[in-house]
């Protein structure tokens, strides 16, 4: 099983979730209003009322054969809008 962690702007969350669906993944988890610091500095949710400035953390678990289609559908969005994604191995308990 693969685990994909995405940190994206909440403004771009909908196309990211559509890309996950189109890749054939059966589900995901979304945590909104994620803050932290990255290479470009701190990210805050100070503009929470509009959704601007806040990030979301999306977690996807998928079988290895879906990783290619998932990567193909998400990479253009990350390149265009920004955001990061990391893939790791996941093992059920």
DSSP file (Angstrom, degrees, kcal/mol; ACC not computed):
  #  RESIDUE AA STRUCTURE BP1 BP2  ACC     N-H-->O    O-->H-N    N-H-->O    O-->H-N    TCO  KAPPA ALPHA  PHI   PSI    X-CA   Y-CA   Z-CA
    1    1 A X              0   0    0      0, 0.0    89,-2.6     0, 0.0     2,-0.3   0.000 360.0 360.0 360.0 139.8    0.0    0.0    0.0
    2    2 A X  E     -AB  62  89A   0     60,-3.1    60,-2.2    87,-0.2     2,-0.5  -0.825 360.0-152.8-106.4 147.2    1.2    3.5   -0.8
    3    3 A X  E     -AB  61  88A   0     85,-3.1    85,-2.5    -2,-0.3     2,-0.5  -0.983   7.5-164.9-118.9 129.4    0.5    6.6    1.2
    4    4 A X  E     -AB  60  87A   0     56,-3.0    56,-2.4    -2,-0.5     2,-0.5  -0.967   0.3-165.6-116.0 124.3    0.5   10.0   -0.5
    5    5 A X  E     -AB  59  86A   0     81,-2.6    81,-2.2    -2,-0.5     2,-0.4  -0.949   9.9-174.5-109.5 122.2    0.7   13.2    1.6
    6    6 A X  E     -AB  58  85A   0     52,-2.7    52,-2.7    -2,-0.5     2,-0.5  -0.953  14.6-166.3-118.2 134.9   -0.2   16.4   -0.2
    7    7 A X  E     +AB  57  84A   0     77,-2.5    77,-2.0    -2,-0.4     2,-0.3  -0.970  29.8 155.6-117.4 113.1    0.0   19.9    1.2
    8    8 A X  E     -A   56   0A   0     48,-2.2    48,-3.2    -2,-0.5     2,-0.1  -0.898  48.5 -89.5-134.8 160.3   -1.9   22.3   -1.1
    9    9 A X  E >   -A   55   0A   0     -2,-0.3     3,-1.2    46,-0.2    46,-0.3  -0.464  34.2-127.1 -66.4 141.1   -3.7   25.6   -0.9
   10   10 A X  G >  S+     0   0    0     44,-2.4     3,-1.2    41,-0.3     4,-0.4   0.796 108.9  66.5 -61.0 -26.3   -7.3   25.3    0.1
   11   11 A X  G 3  S+     0   0    0     43,-0.4     3,-0.3    40,-0.3    -1,-0.3   0.847 107.1  39.6 -61.9 -32.5   -8.1   27.3   -3.0
   12   12 A X  G <> S+     0   0    0     -3,-1.2     4,-1.4     1,-0.2    -1,-0.3   0.246  86.4 104.0-100.1  11.5   -6.9   24.5   -5.2
   13   13 A X  H <> S+     0   0    0     -3,-1.2     4,-2.6     1,-0.2     5,-0.2   0.899  73.0  57.1 -64.1 -42.1   -8.3   21.7   -3.1
   14   14 A X  H  > S+     0   0    0     -4,-0.4     4,-2.3    -3,-0.3    -1,-0.2   0.928 107.6  45.2 -60.8 -48.8  -11.3   20.9   -5.4
   15   15 A X  H  > S+     0   0    0      1,-0.2     4,-2.1     2,-0.2    -1,-0.2   0.859 112.8  53.4 -63.7 -31.0   -9.2   20.1   -8.5
   16   16 A X  H  X S+     0   0    0     -4,-1.4     4,-2.0     2,-0.2    -2,-0.2   0.927 109.7  47.0 -66.0 -44.2   -6.8   18.1   -6.4
   17   17 A X  H  X S+     0   0    0     -4,-2.6     4,-2.1     1,-0.2    -2,-0.2   0.872 111.3  51.9 -66.3 -36.0   -9.7   16.0   -5.0
   18   18 A X  H  X S+     0   0    0     -4,-2.3     4,-2.8    -5,-0.2    -1,-0.2   0.899 108.1  51.9 -64.9 -40.0  -11.1   15.5   -8.6
   19   19 A X  H  X S+     0   0    0     -4,-2.1     4,-1.6     2,-0.2    -2,-0.2   0.884 108.4  51.2 -63.9 -38.3   -7.7   14.4   -9.8
   20   20 A X  H  <>S+     0   0    0     -4,-2.0     5,-1.7     2,-0.2     4,-0.4   0.925 112.1  46.6 -64.2 -44.2   -7.6   11.8   -7.0
   21   21 A X  H ><5S+     0   0    0     -4,-2.1     3,-1.5     1,-0.2    -2,-0.2   0.927 110.8  52.0 -61.9 -45.5  -11.0   10.5   -7.9
   22   22 A X  H 3<5S+     0   0    0     -4,-2.8    -1,-0.2     1,-0.3    -2,-0.2   0.787 101.8  60.8 -64.7 -27.5  -10.1   10.4  -11.6
   23   23 A X  T 3<5S-     0   0    0     -4,-1.6    -1,-0.3    -5,-0.2    -2,-0.2   0.632 120.2-109.6 -74.2 -12.3   -7.0    8.3  -10.8
   24   24 A X  T < 5 +     0   0    0     -3,-1.5    -3,-0.2    -4,-0.4     2,-0.2   0.569  63.3 153.6  97.4  10.2   -9.3    5.7   -9.4
   25   25 A X      < -     0   0    0     -5,-1.7    -1,-0.3     1,-0.1    37,-0.1  -0.487  41.1-141.7 -73.4 143.8   -8.5    6.0   -5.7
   26   26 A X        -     0   0    0     35,-0.3     2,-0.3    -2,-0.2    -1,-0.1   0.615  68.2 -20.3 -85.0 -12.1  -11.3    4.9   -3.5
   27   27 A X        -     0   0    0     34,-0.3    34,-0.3    -7,-0.1     2,-0.3  -0.993  49.7-160.7-176.6 177.8  -10.9    7.7   -0.8
   28   28 A X        -     0   0    0     -2,-0.3     2,-0.4    32,-0.1    32,-0.2  -0.966  20.2-123.3-164.6 167.3   -8.9   10.3    0.9
   29   29 A X  E     -C   59   0A   0     30,-2.3    30,-2.6    -2,-0.3     2,-0.5  -0.984  21.2-160.6-122.9 136.7   -8.7   12.3    4.1
   30   30 A X  E     -C   58   0A   0     -2,-0.4     2,-0.5    28,-0.2    28,-0.2  -0.974   7.8-172.8-121.5 127.8   -8.6   16.1    4.2
   31   31 A X  E     -C   57   0A   0     26,-2.7    26,-2.8    -2,-0.5     3,-0.3  -0.975  18.6-156.2-116.5 116.3   -7.4   18.2    7.1
   32   32 A X  E     +C   56   0A   0     -2,-0.5    24,-0.2    24,-0.2    23,-0.0  -0.436  64.7  34.2 -90.9 164.1   -8.1   21.9    6.5
   33   33 A X  E    S+     0   0A   0     22,-0.7     2,-0.4     1,-0.2    23,-0.2   0.889  72.9 172.9  61.6  43.9   -6.4   25.0    8.0
   34   34 A X  E     -C   55   0A   0     21,-2.5    21,-1.1    -3,-0.3     2,-0.3  -0.685   8.0-172.0 -82.4 132.0   -3.0   23.4    8.1
   35   35 A X        +     0   0    0     -2,-0.4     2,-0.3    19,-0.1     9,-0.2  -0.810  23.4 108.9-120.5 164.9   -0.2   25.8    9.1
   36   36 A X  E     -D   43   0B   0      7,-1.7     7,-3.4    -2,-0.3     2,-0.4  -0.984  58.2 -74.7 164.8-158.0    3.5   25.5    9.2
   37   37 A X  E     +D   42   0B   0     -2,-0.3     5,-0.3     5,-0.3     2,-0.2  -1.000  39.4 171.5-138.9 135.8    6.7   26.6    7.5
   38   38 A X  E >   -D   41   0B   0      3,-2.6     3,-2.0    -2,-0.4    -2,-0.0  -0.557  56.4 -69.7-126.1-168.5    8.2   25.6    4.2
   39   39 A X  T 3  S+     0   0    0      1,-0.3     3,-0.1    -2,-0.2    -2,-0.0   0.760 132.0  50.8 -60.1 -24.7   11.0   26.7    1.9
   40   40 A X  T 3  S-     0   0    0      1,-0.4    -1,-0.3     0, 0.0     2,-0.2   0.336 121.1 -99.5 -96.1   7.2    9.1   29.9    1.1
   41   41 A X  E <   -D   38   0B   0     -3,-2.0    -3,-2.6     2,-0.0    -1,-0.4  -0.652  65.5 -13.2 111.6-167.7    8.4   30.8    4.7
   42   42 A X  E     -D   37   0B   0     -5,-0.3     2,-0.5    -2,-0.2    -5,-0.3  -0.399  50.0-152.6 -75.7 146.6    5.5   30.5    7.1
   43   43 A X  E     +D   36   0B   0     -7,-3.4    -7,-1.7    -2,-0.1     2,-0.3  -0.984  20.3 177.5-117.4 127.2    2.0   29.6    6.1
   44   44 A X        -     0   0    0     -2,-0.5     3,-0.2     9,-0.3   -10,-0.1  -0.768  37.2-133.7-123.3 170.9   -0.8   30.8    8.2
   45   45 A X    >   +     0   0    0     -2,-0.3     3,-1.3     1,-0.1     9,-0.2  -0.122  60.9 129.7-112.3  35.0   -4.6   30.7    8.2
   46   46 A X  T 3  S+     0   0    0      1,-0.3     3,-0.3     7,-0.2    -1,-0.1   0.790  73.6  51.8 -58.9 -29.1   -4.9   34.4    9.0
   47   47 A X  T >>>S+     0   0    0      5,-0.4     3,-1.6    -3,-0.2     4,-1.1  -0.175  70.8 139.5-100.9  41.2   -7.3   34.8    6.1
   48   48 A X  T <45 +     0   0    0     -3,-1.3     3,-0.3     1,-0.3    -1,-0.2   0.800  59.4  67.0 -54.6 -34.8   -9.5   31.9    7.2
   49   49 A X  T 345S+     0   0    0     -3,-0.3    -1,-0.3     1,-0.2    -2,-0.1   0.795 112.9  30.4 -61.6 -28.7  -12.7   33.8    6.3
   50   50 A X  T <45S-     0   0    0     -3,-1.6    -1,-0.2     2,-0.2    -2,-0.2   0.553 103.9-120.7-106.8  -9.6  -11.9   33.6    2.6
   51   51 A X  T ><5S+     0   0    0     -4,-1.1     3,-0.7     1,-0.3     2,-0.4   0.398  71.3 131.8  81.6  -4.3   -9.9   30.4    2.4
   52   52 A X  T 3 < +     0   0    0     -5,-0.8    -5,-0.4     1,-0.2    -1,-0.3  -0.657  69.3  16.4 -82.5 135.1   -7.0   32.4    1.1
   53   53 A X  T 3  S+     0   0    0     -2,-0.4     2,-0.3     1,-0.3    -9,-0.3   0.264  99.4 111.1  92.2 -13.4   -3.7   31.7    2.7
   54   54 A X    <   -     0   0    0     -3,-0.7   -44,-2.4    -7,-0.2   -43,-0.4  -0.700  52.5-150.2 -96.4 148.7   -4.8   28.5    4.4
   55   55 A X  E     -AC   9  34A   0    -21,-1.1   -21,-2.5    -2,-0.3   -22,-0.7  -0.689   1.7-146.1-109.1 165.6   -3.4   25.1    3.4
   56   56 A X  E     -AC   8  32A   0    -48,-3.2   -48,-2.2    -2,-0.2     2,-0.6  -0.974   7.4-141.2-130.1 147.7   -5.0   21.7    3.5
   57   57 A X  E     -AC   7  31A   0    -26,-2.8   -26,-2.7    -2,-0.4     2,-0.5  -0.948  18.7-167.7-108.6 121.4   -3.3   18.3    4.1
   58   58 A X  E     -AC   6  30A   0    -52,-2.7   -52,-2.7    -2,-0.6     2,-0.5  -0.943   1.8-165.1-112.9 128.2   -4.7   15.5    1.9
   59   59 A X  E     -AC   5  29A   0    -30,-2.6   -30,-2.3    -2,-0.5     2,-0.4  -0.954   7.7-177.6-114.4 129.1   -3.8   11.9    2.8
   60   60 A X  E     -A    4   0A   0    -56,-2.4   -56,-3.0    -2,-0.5     2,-0.5  -0.992  11.4-164.1-127.6 130.8   -4.5    9.1    0.2
   61   61 A X  E     +A    3   0A   0     -2,-0.4     2,-0.3   -34,-0.3   -35,-0.3  -0.961  26.3 157.8-109.0 130.8   -3.9    5.4    0.6
   62   62 A X  E     -A    2   0A   0    -60,-2.2   -60,-3.1    -2,-0.5     2,-0.1  -0.985  45.5 -94.7-149.4 158.0   -3.8    3.5   -2.6
   63   63 A X    >   -     0   0    0     -2,-0.3     3,-2.0   -62,-0.2     4,-0.5  -0.425  46.2-108.3 -68.8 152.9   -2.6    0.2   -4.1
   64   64 A X  G >> S+     0   0    0      1,-0.3     3,-1.4     2,-0.2     4,-0.5   0.809 115.4  64.3 -55.0 -33.7    0.8    0.6   -5.9
   65   65 A X  G 34 S+     0   0    0      1,-0.3     4,-0.5     2,-0.2    -1,-0.3   0.699 100.0  53.0 -67.7 -17.2   -0.7    0.2   -9.4
   66   66 A X  G <> S+     0   0    0     -3,-2.0     4,-2.4     1,-0.2    -1,-0.3   0.550  86.4  83.8 -90.9  -8.2   -2.7    3.5   -8.9
   67   67 A X  H <> S+     0   0    0     -3,-1.4     4,-2.9    -4,-0.5     5,-0.2   0.900  88.0  52.4 -63.7 -39.9    0.4    5.5   -8.0
   68   68 A X  H  X S+     0   0    0     -4,-0.5     4,-2.6     2,-0.2     5,-0.2   0.964 113.2  41.7 -61.2 -54.4    1.3    6.1  -11.6
   69   69 A X  H  > S+     0   0    0     -4,-0.5     4,-1.9     1,-0.2    -1,-0.2   0.882 116.0  51.5 -60.3 -36.5   -2.1    7.4  -12.7
   70   70 A X  H  X S+     0   0    0     -4,-2.4     4,-2.0     2,-0.2     5,-0.2   0.928 110.9  47.0 -65.2 -44.7   -2.3    9.4   -9.4
   71   71 A X  H  X S+     0   0    0     -4,-2.9     4,-2.6     1,-0.2     5,-0.2   0.912 111.4  52.1 -62.5 -42.6    1.1   11.0  -10.0
   72   72 A X  H  X S+     0   0    0     -4,-2.6     4,-0.6     1,-0.2    -1,-0.2   0.862 113.8  42.8 -63.3 -36.1    0.2   11.8  -13.6
   73   73 A X  H  < S+     0   0    0     -4,-1.9     4,-0.4    -5,-0.2    -1,-0.2   0.802 120.6  40.2 -81.9 -28.0   -3.0   13.6  -12.6
   74   74 A X  H  X S+     0   0    0     -4,-2.0     4,-2.5    -5,-0.2     3,-0.4   0.831  98.9  70.7 -90.2 -33.7   -1.6   15.5   -9.7
   75   75 A X  H  X S+     0   0    0     -4,-2.6     4,-2.6     1,-0.2     5,-0.2   0.888  97.6  50.5 -57.3 -44.4    1.8   16.6  -10.9
   76   76 A X  H  X S+     0   0    0     -4,-0.6     4,-2.1    -5,-0.2    -1,-0.2   0.889 111.9  49.3 -60.9 -35.8    0.4   19.2  -13.4
   77   77 A X  H  >>S+     0   0    0     -4,-0.4     4,-3.2    -3,-0.4     5,-0.6   0.923 112.2  46.8 -67.6 -43.3   -1.7   20.7  -10.6
   78   78 A X  H  X5S+     0   0    0     -4,-2.5     4,-1.4     1,-0.2    -2,-0.2   0.887 113.2  49.9 -65.8 -37.6    1.2   20.9   -8.2
   79   79 A X  H  <5S+     0   0    0     -4,-2.6    -1,-0.2    -5,-0.3    -2,-0.2   0.894 119.1  37.5 -66.4 -38.4    3.4   22.4  -10.9
   80   80 A X  H  <5S+     0   0    0     -4,-2.1    -2,-0.2    -5,-0.2    -3,-0.2   0.939 131.6  23.4 -80.4 -49.2    0.8   25.0  -11.8
   81   81 A X  H  <5S-     0   0    0     -4,-3.2    -3,-0.2     1,-0.2    -2,-0.2   0.710 104.4-123.4 -92.7 -21.5   -0.7   25.9   -8.4
   82   82 A X     << +     0   0    0     -4,-1.4    -1,-0.2    -5,-0.6   -73,-0.2  -0.365  52.5 124.7  96.0 174.9    2.1   24.9   -6.1
   83   83 A X        -     0   0    0    -75,-0.1     2,-0.3    -2,-0.1   -75,-0.2  -0.486  48.7-104.6 116.3 168.6    2.0   22.5   -3.2
   84   84 A X  E     -B    7   0A   0    -77,-2.0   -77,-2.5    -2,-0.2     2,-0.3  -0.931  22.1-167.0-132.4 156.1    4.0   19.5   -2.3
   85   85 A X  E     -B    6   0A   0     -2,-0.3     2,-0.4   -79,-0.2   -79,-0.2  -0.997   1.7-170.2-144.0 141.2    3.4   15.8   -2.3
   86   86 A X  E     -B    5   0A   0    -81,-2.2   -81,-2.6    -2,-0.3     2,-0.4  -0.989   9.3-151.0-133.6 141.3    5.3   12.9   -0.8
   87   87 A X  E     +B    4   0A   0     -2,-0.4     2,-0.3   -83,-0.2   -83,-0.2  -0.910  22.7 163.4-112.5 137.4    4.9    9.1   -1.3
   88   88 A X  E     -B    3   0A   0    -85,-2.5   -85,-3.1    -2,-0.4     2,-0.3  -0.933  40.6 -93.6-143.3 168.1    5.7    6.5    1.3
   89   89 A X  E     -B    2   0A   0     -2,-0.3     2,-0.4   -87,-0.2   -87,-0.2  -0.603  37.9-164.2 -81.2 145.2    5.0    2.9    2.1
   90   90 A X        -     0   0    0    -89,-2.6     2,-0.4    -2,-0.3   -29,-0.0  -0.993   6.8-167.9-133.2 141.4    2.1    2.2    4.3
   91   91 A X        -     0   0    0     -2,-0.4    -2,-0.0   -89,-0.0   -89,-0.0  -0.993  23.8-123.5-129.8 126.1    1.3   -1.0    6.1
   92   92 A X              0   0    0     -2,-0.4    -2,-0.0     1,-0.1     0, 0.0  -0.326 360.0 360.0 -64.1 150.9   -2.1   -1.8    7.8
   93   93 A X              0   0    0      0, 0.0    -1,-0.1     0, 0.0    -2,-0.0   0.482 360.0 360.0 -67.5 360.0   -1.9   -2.7   11.5
